[in-house]
Structures are given as C-alpha cells and as structure tokens.
Amino acid sequence: MAMIKGGCLCGAVRYEITGALGVTGHCHCSTCRRSHGAAFATWATVEPVQFRWTSGADEITEFDSSPGLKRCFCRRCGSPLAITESDGVHGIVLGTVDGDPGVRPLAHMFVGSKAPWHEIADDLPQFDEWPPGMEP
C-alpha cells in the first residue's frame, strides 16, 4: 500500500499516513465553514496509529472546537490540517493531501446548517446531521 502524504500551504507542517483513508464526506456545519472560510470542509477519517507528523509539529496550534475534539492548524499559514481526539488524529482535511487520496466523498453532512448562499449541485446523499455509520 502506498503511503499518503500531505501538509500545509507554507510547507512547514507535513504528515504521512501508512494506511488507507476511511470515511470521507463534505461537512456543512457552521464550525467547519468558519474554520475553513468556505461553503463546506471535506474530511477523511484516519486511524490514529497510522498517522504521524513528519515535520513541523512545533508549528501546529490546536483549537478546542467541540467537546473532546481539537482542530489542528499551521500557526504560520493558518492551513486547517486535522482533527484530534484524546488518542490522536482521527480526521484530515482532504485538501491537504498530496495527489490522489484514493477515496471520494460519500455524502454531504450537516446540510441543515449549510451556507444559504451555497447550492449543492451533485448527486451525493444529503443529511441534516451525521449520516448513519459516519458518527464519530
């Protein structure tokens, strides 16, 4: 299996994943929209034991965004990178992956709070909250 690599905009922070990415989806919740400055954020789950920061770990800052969850950003360029729980990284921002991540989004979630100016124009299923089987 090929290693998945990625990092931030300025290149200060890099990571690698030694397994396949898991469930992937577009999140339209207000927290994701605000943290990404976009209509939605695309996330992929990852097994914490398969993830490691390869450079720039000292450039990562964390924000407690939800109970038990922290969002990781590069303190230099502000790129959102990952989400952590107490045992490590559980999700990565798909846009930070180098090349083809090998997965595709399965659904739009939290469309009940999506940006009113954004129209979803694909055929992926839409859920007002967590889709069945995608709950954290």
Summary of the structure (lengths in Angstrom):
residues: 136
radius of gyration: 14.4
end to end distance: 25.4
largest distance: 40.8
contacts: 392
relative contact order: 0.25
helix: 14%
strand: 38%
